[in-house]
């Protein structure tokens, strides 16, 4: 059974198309116009073993906010679509990923209930590259969670370099999502006493 999702989203601010295959090999074909964000989506695909295609045209003449927000919303919706009824998956997973001096800890519950807990070191550089506002990491995750309908806890207890702090979050998210979505041969049906997620 194919676990794929495709979502198109168009507003006056952005035009987004996202395709995801949860059972892929980590191939990414991503273009948002925000270089560092593209790099993070590449990490998500590579370490999650998701095949991911993203095409976003946004109002970058204003700033990168709408572009990243709407891409994350579409990505979350495509992810949720690909999961289907969630029958036979592991549901819960966690991952710790270091990147030099930074460490990210991510725990996920593919619960059908969106919730985000997020913490990272204070005093980060405000911008990575030309146009990645570091305050957007939390908002990207909020937007993804809202549409994917997962509970996500992300914690970076330490780190100095903003690039490393953000990148290890995306890598750990990828690993946790990959594990949570994997089929568990011991699970019959939906992994919930309620019978639905």
N, C-alpha and C positions, 0 to 999 in steps of 0.2 A: 504494500500500500504506500503510495506516494505521500510524503509529508512535506508539502510545498505550500508556499503562500505568495500571493501577488496582490499588491495594493497600489493604487494610484490616488494621489491627493492633489487637488488643484485649488488654490485660493488666489486672491489678488497679490499675495506676497510671494508665493512659491508654487512650483510645479514639481511634484515628486512621484517617482515610480520605484518601487522596491520589489524584488523577487528574492525568496529565500528557500533553500532546500536543506532541511535539518539533517539529512543523511548524505550530505555531500562529502567533499574531500578538502574543503578549506579554500576554494577558489573564490577570489574577490574581483569584481569589476565595478569599481566605485568612483563616482565623480559628483562632488557636491560644490566644488568651487572653494572649499575651505580645506587647505592642504593638510593641516594637522588632524582635522576631523576625518578626512579620508584615510589617513594613516591609522586612526583608531578603529575605524570600521574594517580595515584590512586585518587588524589584530583580532577583532571579534570573529571574523570568518576563519582565519588561519587556525586559531587556537580552539575554536568551537567546532571545527570541521564542518562548518556551514558553507554551502555555496551561496554567495551573496552578490546580487547586482543592485546597484543604487544609482539613479540618475536624478539629480536635483538641480533645478534652476531657481535661484532665489534672488531677493532684492539686496544683493551684496553691496549695492551703492549706498544703502542705509547702514547696515552692519550685518554680522553673520548670525545673529540671534534667530531670526525666523527660519533661515535655512537649516540650522542644526535642530531646532525644535520640531519643525514639520517633518524632517527626515526621521527623527527619533519616533515621532508619532506613527508614521507609516511603517517603520521597521517593527515597532511593537505590534501593530495590527497584523502585519504579514506573519510575524512569529506566532501569534495566537491562532491565526488561521491555519498555519502549517501543523500546529499541535492537534487540531481537531478536538475529539472528546477526551484526549489524554489517557486513553485506556492503555494499560501495560507499561507505563513509564515509571521511572524511579521516583519522580516528583521532587524529592529533597536532595540538595547537594551543596557542597561548599568547596572552596578552593583558596589556597594561599599562594600568592605569586610575588616573588621579590624581583626588583629591577635595580641592581646595584644597591644604593643606600635606602631605597624605598621598599615598603612591603604593603601589599593589599590583601585584605581578607574579605571574601565574599561568600555569603550564604543565601540560597534561593529556595523558595517554595513555589512550585508551579500550582498555585492554590485556587486560581480564579478570582482572587481578591487582590487588587492593586495596593501595595504599600511600600514605601521606601524609607529606610533609615540610612543616613549617609554622613560620614565624618572623614575629614582629611585635615592635614596640618594647616594651621593658620599661617598667614604671612607669605603665602605663595606669590610668585611673580604673577602679575595680573594678566599677561598675554603670553601665549606660546606661538612661535612663528609670527606670521603677519596679522592673523585675525582670529585666533582661538582665545576667546575670553575664558580664563580658567574658572570663573564662577558658573560657567555654563555646564560643567560636568554634571553637577547635581541636577540641573534642569533637564539635561539630555536623559539622564536616568529616570527622572520623574515622568517624563513624556513617554519613554519606552514602557515603563511599568504600568502607566495608566491604560495603555492599549493592549499590552501583552497580558495584563491581569495576573501579575506575579507579585509575590512578596519578596523584596530584595533588601538585604542588609549589606552595606559596603563600608568598610573601615580601613583607613590608612593610618596606622598608629604612629608612623614616623616616615620621614623622607625630607630631602632638601631641594632637590631639583624638580621643578614643576613638570617638566616633560616626563620624568620618571614616575612621579606621583600619579599623573593621569594615566599614563600608559599601563602601569601595573594594574590599575583598576579595570581597564578594558580586557586585559589578558585574563585576570582572575574571573571576571564576569563570564567570559567565553568558556573557560574551563568548567565553571559551575553550571552554566546553562547546558553545556554539552552533556554533563553527567546526569543532570536532572531530567533531561529529555530522552535519555537512552532507554531502550526497552529493557525491562527486567523480566527475565524468563519465569520468575517465581510469582509475578503479579498477574492475577486474572481480573480483567476489567479495570475499572477506574480505582486508583489507589486512595480511596476515601471511604470512611464508614457511612458517609452521606449518600454514596453512590453516584456523585457528580462533582466535578470541579469546575 
